[in-house]
Amino acid sequence: MRILAINAYHGGSHRDFLQHWISHSCHEFTVLTLPPRHWKWRMQHAALTLATEVEQHSASGARWDVLFVTDMFDLTTFLGLVRKEITDLPRIVYFHENQWTYPVPENEIRDLTYGFINLKSAISANALWFNSDFHRREFFQGSAEFLQRMPDYASVDVLKPLQQKSSVRPPGISSLAENTRERKSGPIQILWVARWEYDKNPEQFCDAVAQLDTQGVDFRLSVLGQSTPEIPDCFLELKSQFADRIDHWGFLESRSDYQRALQASDIVISTAWHEFFGISILEAVEAGCLPVLPNRLSYPEIFAEAPECFYDGSTEALVAKVMEYSQLLQLDQGATAFHHRLKKICLRYHWERVARMLDEGVLECSRSRHA
């Protein structure tokens, strides 16, 4: 199949997803992208900008079998600007995120314009792919709540056919050889891999680290992830208080350096209030980390076969789980078997498998569109 793939915000996980899929896919891709900045402007202008580019390709003789776009693109407007042979293509929208529930900065009011663009794009598509079932449910709940608030002509019945054409198509991770690092006695290596923003709940992570210190747990820290100009106060305090225990601090530009930091760690912690999938956690687990996860978001569906990963959301339970893992690792009582089960979970998300699932989804969409 020849796929016209439009990525209007070509950066981060959006870029990685498309690049990895293409490298493992049996299909042919034409990729049109825009830089990953000014996301609100991208959602407003990208349809017009890229419609012009698509027209140029079409005039030069390019032809496609399927149209693939992401949630950062106004598909409805785009379809009104392109020739009929493009509007006749089977259309897939991939939801990395949605603007009903993506966390807005503190003290900022959500602009519902962008969630409505997501909803209209979903209506215009033949297939909706979500990176997790948690995300799929959030999108439809957010859409229903929006429509119920509108004064008239906003029946929630419009959502029923959308649910029927939606499915879960998770992103993939790169497969790694077995982590050959031997666990030696000494401090446990604790890892943070989330963005340094409030929706990832860094305050709880810092509180947990302080409690672990009070409990006499011997640990070292790697605090990775993308930071912002305004570093959370709790992270500044953490860096000051535990400067002599920090091995890595901040975003690692080199992918190989990042991978080595993951493989050198023992335990990865999430305290997130919001996350649509959690690929960084899965990558850390693939690298050999034991996960400590709140029993919410997409984590229960990803790690359903490893219920011992979860804590109830309280800091006390988080600390208890880390201490339990610390004993497990120091004594090697069951750690090997646990790692093996986690590896089996990760295997389902290796790009070699995920790309096949995405490729099959393209064929299914094409068949159903032309049935």
LOKE-278452 format. One record per residue: x, y, z of N, C-alpha, C, O in turn; residue in one letter. Coordinates in steps of 0.02 Angstrom, whole numbers, plus 32768, in hexadecimal, padded with zeros to 4 digits. Layout:
BEGIN
XYZXYZXYZXYZa...
***
This chain:
BEGIN
802A7FC48000800080008000802C803E800080628040801Em801480727FDE803780B27FDC801380E1800D7FD880F18004r803780F780408019811F8076803281668072806E81738070i800381958071801481DB807A800E81EB80C47FD781EC80E0l804781F680E4804A8201812D8058824A813B808B82658125a802B826A815F803282B18171803E82B781BB801582A181E4i807682D481CD808882DE821380948329821D80CB83428212n8060834C8233806383958236808C83AE8271809C83E98274a809C838282A080C6839482DA80FB835F82DF80F783318308y812E836582B4815E832F82AA8197833482DC81CE834B82CCh818A831E831981BD831F834D81AC82ED8384817382D58388g81DD82DF83AE81D182B483E881B4827183D681C9825183A6g8183825B83FD8164821983F3813F821583B1813A81DF8394s8124824D83998101824D83588131823B83208121821282F5h816C825B8320819E824D82ED81B9820582F481BF81E182C3r81C981F2833281E681AF833D81B68179832781CA81488308d8176818183378144815083238145814582D88149810C82C0f8141817B82B2813D8175826A817E8159824D817C812F8220l81B78170826581F78158824B8201810E8258821780E9822Cq81EF80F7829481F880B082A481C78085827C81D880508264h8189809D827681598077824E8171806F82068171803881EBw818780A681E8819E80A481A381D88074819B81DC804E816Bi8206807481CC8242804981C682317FFF81CC82597FD581B6s81F77FEF81E981E47FA981F181A97F9581C581947F5B81C6h818E7FC3819F81507FB6817B815C7F95813781917F9B811As81287F72811F812A7F5680DB810B7F8680A8810D7F79806Cc80EF7FBF80C080CF7FEF809481008025807D8137802C8099h80EB804C804B81128084803380F480C5804F80B780CC8051e811F80F480638107813180828120816F805D815981738048f80F3819F8056810581E4804680F7820C808580BE820D809Ct8129822C80A18121824E80E28126829980D9815782B380BEv80F382BD80F080F2830580F080F0831D813880C58307815Fl811E8349814B8124835D8191812B83A98198813883CC8167t812183C081D5812F840481E981558403822B814F83D38251l817B8437823A81A584368277817B843382B68142844C82B8p8197841682EC8172840C832A8174844A835781958449838Bp8152847D8344814D84BA836D810A84DD835D80EC84CF8329r80F58509838A80B885308380807C85018373805B8506833Fh806F84D483A1803E849F83937FF884BA83837FD6849D8359w7FE384EF83A27FA1850A83937F9E8524834C7F6C851A8329k7FD2854583367FD5855E82F27FD8852482C17FB98527828Bw7FFB84EF82D27FFE84B482A77FB78497829C7FA584858265r7F90849482D17F4E847782CB7F1F84A482A37EEB848E828Bm7F3084E4829D7F07851282777F1D8517822D7EF385188200q7F5F851982217F75852881DD7F8D84EB81B67F9084EE8179h7F9F84B481D77FC0847D81B57F968460817D7FB1844A814Aa7F53845E81867F28844381517F30846A81107F35844D80DBa7F3184AD81167F3984D780DB7F7F84D180BE7F8784C98081l7FB184D380E87FF684D080D18005848E80AE8023848D8078t7FF0845780CD8001841680B17FD2840180787FE583D8804Fl7F97841E80757F6B8412803B7F8E842B7FFC7F8A840B7FC7a7FAE846480017FD3847F7FC8800C84517FB4801884467F79t802E84357FE6806684077FD7804C83C67FB9806B83AB7F8Ae801483AD7FD27FF783707FB67FE2837C7F6E7FEC83517F43v7FC683B67F607FB283C77F1B7FEF83C67EED7FEA83AF7EB4e802783DF7F03806383DE7EDB807A83977ECC808D83887E93q8078836C7EFF808A83257EF4805A83047EC3806F82DF7E97h801A83117ECC7FE782F37EA07FF1830A7E587FEB82E27E2As7FFF834A7E4F800983657E0C804683457DEA804A83427DADa8075832F7E1380B2830E7DF980A882C47DED80D682A17DD8s806C82AB7DFA805D82657DEC805C82377E28805181FB7E1Fg806782507E64806682257EA0801F820B7EAD7FEE82307EA5a801B81CC7EC07FDA81AD7ED07FE181847F10801681687F1Dr7FAB81807F367FAC815C7F767F6E81327F7E7F3B813B7F5Cw7F7381027FAC7F3B80D57FBB7F1A80E57FFE7EDF80D58007d7F3E8105802C7F258113806F7F41815680877F7A81678077v7F19817A80AD7F2F81B980CC7F3481AD81187F0581978137l7F6F81BD81347F7B81B6817C7F8F81FA81987FBE82198180f7F6A821181CC7F7A825081ED7F79824582387F6182128250v7F928276825D7F91827182A67F6182A582C37F4582CF829Ft7F5882A383047F2782CE83277F38831883237F0D8341832Fd7F76832A83127F8A8370830E7F79838F82CA7F9783C182B6m7F4A837182A67F3A838682627EEF838C825A7EC983628272f7ED983C282387E9283CD822B7E7F83AA81EB7E8183C881B5d7E6C836B81F17E5B834281B67E1F835D81917E1D835C8153l7DED837581B57DAF838D81967DBD83C781667DA583C6812Dt7DE383F8817C7DF4843081517E1E841981167E12842F80DDt7E4D83ED81227E7983D380ED7E5083B480B57E5E83C0807Af7E1D838D80C67DF5836B80937DCE839B80677DBC838B802Fl7DC183D680817D9F840980597DCD842F802B7DB684588004g7E0E8421802E7E3F844780087E64841E7FD37E8B84397FADl7E5883DD7FD27E7D83B27FA47E5083937F707E1283947F77v7E6E83787F3C7E48835B7F047E24831B7F197E3582FD7F4Cr7DF383077EF17DC882CE7F017DEF828E7F0C7DDC82667F37k7E2382827EE67E4782437EED7E68823E7F327E7882077F49e7E7482777F547E8D82767F987E54826B7FCA7E5B82447FF9i7E1D828D7FBF7DE482857FED7DC7823E7FEA7DA782288019t7DD2821B7FB37DB981D77FAC7DE481A37FCF7DD181697FD4d7E1F81B77FE67E4C818780077E308171804A7E108199806Dl7E3B8132805E7E2D811E80A37E56814980D27E91815580C5p7E38815F810A7E59819181357E608176817C7E2F815F819Br7E9D817981967EAD816281DA7EC6819E82027EF281C381EBi7EAB81A8823E7EC681D9826D7EE481B482A87EC2818C82C8v7F2381C282B77F4481A582F27F4481D8832A7F5D82108321y7F2A81C483647F2881F1839E7F6181E083CE7F5C81B383F7f7F97820783C87FCC820583FA7FB28226843A7FC482118472h7F89825984327F6C827F84697F2C829E84517F1B82988416e7F0782BE847C7ECD82E384667EC98324848F7EE4832884C6n7EA6835584747EA5839784947E6983A184C27E5E83D984DBq7E42836C84CE7E10836F85047E32836685487E2083878578w7E628339854A7E7E8325858C7EC9832D85927EE5832085C7t7EEB8344855C7F32835185647F3A838885997F1A83BC8594y7F65837D85CB7F6A83AE86017F7E83F385E87FAF83FA85C3p7F59842685FD7F6C846B85EC7F97848786257F93846F865Dv7FC084B886167FEA84D6864B7FBF84EF86857F868504867Cp7FDC84EC86C07FB9850486FB7FA3854D86F17FC7857586D4e7F68855C87097F4B859F87067F3785B386BF7F2C85EE86B2n7F33858386917F1E8592864C7EDB856F863F7ED185368654e7EAE8591861C7E6C8575860C7E72854F85CA7E908568859Ai7E55851485C67E5884EB858A7E30850C85517DF88522855Br7E4E851085167E2D852984DB7E0D84EE84B77E3084C4849Bd7DCB84EA84B87DA784B1849D7DA884AE84517D93847C8433l7DC184E384317DC684E383E87DED84A683CF7DDB8488839Ct7E22849583F37E50846283DA7E35841C83E77E4283EE83BFy7E118413841C7DF083D384267DBB83C883F17DB1839083DAg7D9883FE83DD7D6583F883A97D8583E883667D6783C4833Ef7DC1840283587DE583EE831B7DF283A3831D7DE9838082EBi7E08838983577E128340835F7DD2831A834F7DD382E8832Bn7D9A8331836A7D5A830E83617D45831083177D2F82DD82FCl7D4B834A82F77D38834E82B07D65832282857D4D83048255k7DA5831F82957DD282F382707DBC82AA82787DBE82838249s7DA8829882B57D91825482C27D53824482987D4D820D827Da7D26827482937CE98269826C7CFA826082227CD9823A81FEi7D2F8283820A7D42828181C47D6B824481B27D7882378177s7D80821D81E47DAD81E481D77D8581A481CD7D4A819F81E0a7DA6817381AF7D89813081A97DA0810281E17D7F80D081F0n7DD9811282007DF380EA82377E15811882697E3A81458256a7E09810C82A97E28813282DF7E55810283067E3D80D08320l7E948113830B7EC380EA83307ED98110836E7EEE814A8369w7ED680F083A87EEC810D83E77F2680E584027F2A80A883F9f7F54810884257F8F80E5843E7F8180BB847C7FA98090848En7F4780C5849D7F33809B84D57EE7809C84DB7EC780CA84C3s7ECC806A84FC7E84806985087E71809F853A7E3B80BC8535d7E9D80AD856A7E9280E585987E88812585717E5B814C8580f7EB2813185407EAD816E85177E6C816D84EF7E4A81A084EBh7E5C813584D27E1E813084AA7DE1814284D57DB6816884BFr7DDE812785117DA68136853E7DA6818085527D70819F8556r7DE1819C855F7DE581E385717DCC821085387DA882418544e7DDE81FF84FB7DC9822884C27D7D822984BB7D5F825E84B2f7D5E81EF84C07D1581ED84B87CF1820D84F37CBD822C84EAf7D0C8205852E7CEE822785687CF4827385607CC58297856Dq7D2F828A854B7D3982D285417D0C82ED850A7CF183248510g7D0482C684D47CD882DC849E7C8F82E084B57C6C830F84A4s7C7982AE84DC7C3482AE84F57C2882E985237BF5830B851Fa7C5782F6854F7C4F832E857E7C4C837185597C26839D856Ce7C74837785247C7283B584FC7C2E83BD84DB7C1083F284DFf7C16838884BA7BD6838D84967B9C839A84C57B6D83BF84B4l7B9E837D85007B68838785307B6583CF85497B3183E48562q7B9B83F385447B9D8439855A7B83846985257B7484A38535r7B7E845384E77B6C847F84B07B21848E84B17AF9846484C7m7B0C84CA84987AC684DF849F7A9584B884737A5C84AE8488p7AA984A384387A7B847E840C7AA2845A83D57ADE846783CDd7A81842F83AF7A9E840B83767AE083E883897B1183EC8364y7AE183C983C27B1F83AA83D97B11836683F97B2583588431a7AEE833B83D47ADC82F983EE7B1982CE83F87B4482CA83CCs7B1C82AD84317B54827F843E7B4F824084147B7D82178413v7B17823783F07B0F81FC83C57B4481FB838E7B5181C68371d7B618235837F7B958237834C7BD2820E83607BFB81FC8336v7BD9820083A17C1481DD83B97C10819183AF7C43816F83ADl7BD4817783AA7BCD812E83A67BF0811183697C1580E08370k7BE6812C832D7C0C811082F47C57811B82F97C7E80F482DEp7C6C814F831C7CB3815A83267CD1812483517D08810B8344l7CAE811083857CC680DB83B17CCD809A838A7CFB80738396q7C9F808E835C7CA0805083367CDB804C83067CF3801682F6q7CF3808782EF7D2C808582C17D6E809582E57DA080A482C4k7D6E809383277DAA80A0834E7DCA805F83657DA8802C836Es7E0C8060836E7E30802583877E6F803D83A97E83807783A3s7E8E801083CF7ECC801F83F27F07800583CA7F0B7FC983BCv7F34803183B87F71801F83937FAC803F83B77FBF807783A6r7FC9801E83E87FFE803D8410803D804A83E88048802983B5p8066807983FF80A8808383DF80D7804A83F280C78020841Cp8110804983D38140801483E1817E802E84058187806B840Dg81A87FFF841981E9800F8437821D7FE58413820E7FB183F6i825A7FFD841582917FD783F582A47F9D842282AA7FA4845Fs82AE7F63840382C17F288429830A7F2C843C83337F468416s831A7F128477835F7F12848F83737ECB84A183497EA184B1l83B37EBF849E83CC7E7F84B783C37E7E850383B87EB28522a83C77E43851F83C07E3E856783F17E6C858A842B7E728576e83DA7E8D85BF84067EB985E5843A7E8D860A84297E698639n84787E9285F484AB7E66861084CD7E83864E84FA7E64866At84B87EBF866284D77EDD869E84C77EB386DB848D7EA586EAr84FA7E9E86FE84F07E75873A84DF7EA3877585007ED68781e84AC7E8F879984977EB587D484C77EA7880D84CC7E6E8825r84EA7EDB882385197ED3885A84FB7EF1889984CE7F1B8895k85157EDD88D184FD7EFB890F85107F44891085437F5888F3s84E87F6B893184F57FB3893284B47FD98927847E7FBA8929g84B8801A891D847B804289178451802F88DB846B801D88A6p840F803288E383E3802888AA83E38067887F83EB809E8899i83D9805E883F83D98095880F839080A787FF836D807F87DFq837A80E18814833480F7880A8331812787CF835C815387C8i82FF811E87A582FA8142876682B8816787608283814D8771l82BC81A68747828181CD8733828A81DE86E982C081F586D5w825581D386C0825D81DE867882268209865A821F820C861Dv81FE822A868381C58251866B81D9829A865F820D82B18676a81AD82BE863C81B58307863681B58327867B8196830C86A9r81D7835E868281DB838186C381A183B386C981AC83EF86D0w8165839A86C5812B83C586C780F983AA86F980FD8371870Fe80C983D5870B809D83C7874480738389873B80638367876By805F837986FC8034833F86F1805882FD86FD803882C98702d809A8300870280C182C3871380CC82BE875E80E9828D8776k80B582F0878480B482ED87CD80F982E487EB810482B68813n8129830F87D9816D830687F38172830F883E81A082F4885Dp81448335885D8146833F88A5814282FD88CA816482F388FCe811782D088B28111828F88D58151826688CE8166824488FDq81708269889481AF8246888B81E3825F88BC8206823888DCf81E882A188C2821A82BE88F0820A82AD89388238829F8960c81CA82AE894A81B7829A898E81CA8251899C81E2824189D2d81C08227896A81D181E08973821C81D6897C823281AE89A5a824481FB8955828C81F6895B82A2820B89A182CD81EB89C0v8285824189BB8296825989FE828382248A3282A982198A62a824A82048A2A823581D08A59826381938A55827281748A88q827881818A1982A681498A1282E881588A378305812B8A56l82FE81968A33833B81AA8A56833181A48AA2835C818C8AC6d82F781BB8ABA82E781B68B0182E5816E8B1882F8815E8B51t82CD81428AEC82C980FA8AFD830D80D88AF98312809C8B08q834080FC8AE4838380DF8AE1839180B78AA383C180908AA1g836880BF8A6F8373809B8A3083AF80BA8A0C83B280F78A04v83DC809089F6841780A789D1840680AA898783F680778969d840880E5896983F380EC8923841E812188FF843F814A891Ef841A811D88BD84348151889183FD8164886183CD813E8858r8403819F884283CD81BA881A83E381CC87D3841B81E387C8l83B681BF87A483BC81DB8760837981FC8751834681DA874Bs837A823E874C833D826487408340827D86F8835F82B186EAv8321825886CB83228268868382E08288866E82B8829B8698l82D6828E862D829982AB861382A282F485FE82D383148611g8271830C85D68275835085BD8263838185F38230837B8615q828D83B485FB828183E8862D82678427860A826A842C85CDs824F84558631823784958618826284CC8638828784BE8667t825E850A861F82858540863E82758548868982A0855B86B0p82378539869B8223853E86E2822684F9870181F584D48701e826084E7871C826984A6873C824084A4877C824184D487A3i821A846D878881F3846987C6821F847388038257845B8807p820484998833822A84A788718241846788938278846488AEd821684358891822883F788B4826583D58895828C83B588B7c826D83DC885282A883C0883182E783E78843831D83CA884Cf82E184288849831B8450885F8330843C88A5836C843788B3l82FF843188D1830F841B8915832E83D58915835C83C7893Ae831283AA88EA832C836588E58375836688CF839F834388EBl8384838F889C83C88392888383F883AD88B88431839688BDk83E183DD88DF840B83F98914841683C7894C844E83C08965s83E183A6896083E58379899A840B8339898B842F831F89B6q84058320894D842382DF893C845682E58904845D82B788DBf8479831D890284A9832988CB84DD82F288C684F282E0888Fa84F182D688FF852582A388FE850B825E88EA8532822F88E5d84C9825988DF84AD821888CC849182188884847581E6886Er8499824F8861847B8256881E84AE824387E884E4826087E3i849C821187C084C781FA878984B7821F874884E5822F8721d8477822C873B8463825086FF842D8282871284028274873Bh843182BD86F3840182F2870383EC831686C38416833586A2w83AD831186B18393833686778390830C8638839E82D08638g837D832D86028372830D85C283B482F885A383E4831F85A2f83B782BB858A83F282A1856883E782A4851D83BC82808503l840D82CE84FB840382D684B384138297848C83F18286845Be8447827484A1845C8238847E843081FC8490842681EC84CAs841481DC845D83EB81A1846984138169848983F9814584B4r845181618475847A812C8492848A813B84DB848B810D8504s8495817A84EC84A0818D85328461817F855C846581668594d84298190853F83E88184856183DE8139856D83C9812585A3y83ED8112853A83E480CA8541841280AD857683FE8082859Dq844F80C58579847D80AD85AC846680BF85F2846D80998621r844980FB85F9842F810F863A83F580E3865083EE80D2868Aa83CA80D08620839480A1863083AF805E8646839880418678l83DF8045862183FA80028630842280008671842B7FCB868Eq843A803A8687845F803D86C684318043870284488041873Ba83EF804B86F783C08057872D839E80168743839A7FE6871Ds83858016878083627FDC879B83177FE4879E82F17FB6878Fd8301802087B182BA802C87BE82A5806D879C82C680A087A3i826E806A8775825380A68756821080B7877881E6808B8781v820880F6878A81CD810B87B081A3813A878681BD81678766i8162812F878881328160876C8104817787A480EC814F87CDs80F781B887A480C681D587D1809181FC87A9806D822587C5t808E81EF876880688219873A801D821C874B7FFE81EA875Da8003825987467FBA826287497F9C825887047F61824586FEw7FC4826486D17FA9825D868D7FDF8245865D8017825D865Eh7FCB821586337FF781FA86007FCC81D185D17FA681A785E8e7FD181DD85907FA781B985617FC0817285547F9781458547f800181678557801C8123854F805381158581804980E985ACf808A8137857E80C1812B85AD80FA8105858E811380D485ABg810F811A8553814280F4852E818680F6855281AB80C5854Di8196812C857581D78130859781DC80FC85CF821180E085DBs81A480EF85F081A380BA862481AF8076860381D6804E861Di818D806985CC8195802985AB81DD8020859281F77FE88594l81FB8055857982418051856382708042859D82A0801C8596e8262805F85D7828B8052861282858009862882B57FE9863Ca82487FEF8624823C7FA98637825F7F7B8605827D7F498619v825C7F8B85C682807F65859382CB7F6585A182ED7F338593e82E47F9C85BD832C7FA185CD833F7F7C860D837A7F78861Ea830D7F628631831C7F3A866C83047F5786AF83127F3986E3g82E17F8F86AE82C97FAD86EC828A7F8A870582617F7286DEc82827F88874782447F74876682187FB2876D822F7FE48788l81D97FB0875681AF7FEC875881877FF28799816E7FC087B3p8182802F87B18157804087EA8124807187CF813580AA87BFv80E4805B87C980B3808187A38073808B87CA805C805E87EDl805480C787C5801280D187E37FDF80A787BE7FE4809F8781p7FAE808E87E17F7C806287C37F46808C87A07F0C808E87B5n7F5C80AE87697F2E80DA87447F4B80E586FE7F7F80C986ECr7F28810E86D77F3C812086937F4080E286677F1680B5866Dl7F7180DE863B7F7780A5860D7F9E806C862C7FA18035860Fs7FBC807786667FE8804486837FC5800186907FE37FCD8681y7F88800086AB7F697FBF86B87F5F7F9486797F627F57867Dp7F527FB4863F7F497F8C86037F8B7F7385E77F8F7F3D85CAe7FC17F9B85EF80027F8785D580227F518600803D7F2085E7i801D7F5A8643803F7F2C8671800E7F01869880187EF386D3f7FD97EEC86767FA57EC486987FC27E8286B37FAA7E6A86E6a7FF47E66869280117E2686A980467E2F86DF80657DFF86F3e804F7E6C86F680807E79872B80617EA6876080787EDE876Aa802E7E8E8783800A7EB887B380357ED187ED80237F02880Dp806D7EAF87FA80987EC6883080BC7F07882080DD7F23884Be80B57F1F87E280D37F6087CE80AF7F9B87EF80CD7FD187F6c80717F91880480467FCA881480457FDC885E804A7FB1888Af803F801D886B8030803588AE7FF0805D88AB7FDA80718875y7FD2806A88E47F8E808688E67F8C80D288DA7F5680F088DFd7FC480F088CB7FC6813788BE7FE2816088F77FF5819A88EDg7FE5814489327FFF8169896C804B8165896D806981368954s80698198898B80B28199899080CB816189BD8100814489B0t80A5815189F080B8811B8A1E80BC80D989F880EB80B18A02e808B80CC89CE808B808E89A880C3808D897480E180598967a80D280C68957810A80CC8927814B80BA894A817380928930l815780D78984819580CB89A98199808189BD81CF806289B8v8162806589D38161801E89E681727FF189AB81957FC089B2a81588004897081667FDC893481B07FDF892181CE7FAC8910k81CE801A8925821580218915823F7FF9894782707FD88933v822D7FFB898782527FD489B9824A7F8989AD827A7F6389B7m820F7F75899882047F2E898782307F19894D82507EE4894Fe82327F428919825D7F3488E082A67F3488F382CD7F0B88DAy82BA7F62891F82FF7F66893583157F248954834C7F0B8946s82EB7F08897F82FB7EC8899E82FD7E90896A83287E64896Cq82CE7E94893B82CB7E618906830C7E6288DD83277E2D88CCl83237E9D88CD835F7EA388A4839E7E9188CB83CB7E7088B0l83A27EA5890A83DD7E96893283E57E4C893F841C7E31893Fq83AC7E2A894A83AE7DE3895A83A37DB7891E83AD7D7A8921l838E7DD788E5837F7DB288A7834B7D7C88B2834E7D478893d831B7D8988DF82E67D5988EC82AC7D6788BC82827D9288C9q82A97D42888682737D4A8856827E7D81882382547D8A87F7g82B47DA7882982BE7DDF87FB82C67DC687B382AD7DE68785a82E97D8F87AA82F47D75876782B37D62874682A77D73870Ct82877D3F876B82467D2B874F821B7D68874081F77D69870Ea821E7D9A876B81F87DD7876182107DFB872281E77E1086F9f82517E01871A826D7E2086DE82567DFB86A082477E1A866Dh82527DB986A3823E7D91866A81F57DA0865781E57DA7861Ch81CA7DA6868981847DB7867A817D7DFC865C81557E07862Er81A57E2B867581A37E6F865A81BD7E70861281A37E9585E8l81EE7E48860382087E4385BF81D27E29858F81CE7E408556k81A97DFA85A681747DE0857C81417E16856D81257E188536k81347E41859E81067E79859281247EA7855D81017EBC852Ei81637EB8856581847EE6853581857EC984EF81817EEE84BEc818A7E8784EA818E7E6784A981527E78847D81597E7E8440l81187E81849B80DC7E92847580E27ED7845380BF7EE58423r810E7F01846E81147F46845581537F51842C81637F8A841By81777F1D841C81B17F2583F181997F3B83AC81667F248393h81BF7F68838D81AA7F84834D819F7F4E831781767F5782EBw81C47F19831B81BB7EE482E981737ECA82EA81577EBA82B5e81557EC78325810F7EB0832B80DE7EE8831F80AC7EE082FCr80EC7F21833D80BE7F59833880B57F6F82F0807E7F7E82DBv80EC7F7282CA80E77F87828480BB7F58825C80957F6F8231a80BF7F18826980937EE88247804A7EF78256801F7EF5822Ar803B7F0682957FF77F1682A97FDE7F5682877FA57F598270m800A7F8882827FF77FC682607FED7FBA82157FBE7FD381F7l801A7F9381F880137F8281B17FD17F5F81A37FAF7F6E8172d7FBF7F3081CE7F7F7F0D81C67F447F3C81CF7F127F3681ACe7F4B7F6D81FC7F167F9E82067F0B7FC881C97ED27FDA81B9g7F407FD981A57F3A7FFE81667F117FD681347EE57FF18113v7F207F96812E7EFC7F6B80FE7EB37F6581127E867F6780E7l7EA57F5E81537E607F5A816B7E397F99815A7E007F958144e7E587FD281657E37801281567E288018810C7DF2802E80F9c7E58800480E27E4E8008809A7E167FDB80837DEC7FEE805As7E147F9E809E7DDF7F6F808A7D9B7F87809F7D6B7F848078r7D957FA180DD7D547FB780F67D3C7FF580D17D007FFF80C7s7D6B802080BD7D59805E80997D3E804D80547D11806F803Br7D59801980357D4580097FF17D127FD07FED7CFF7FBA7FB7h7CFB7FB980287CCB7F8280287C877F9A800D7C587F738009a
***
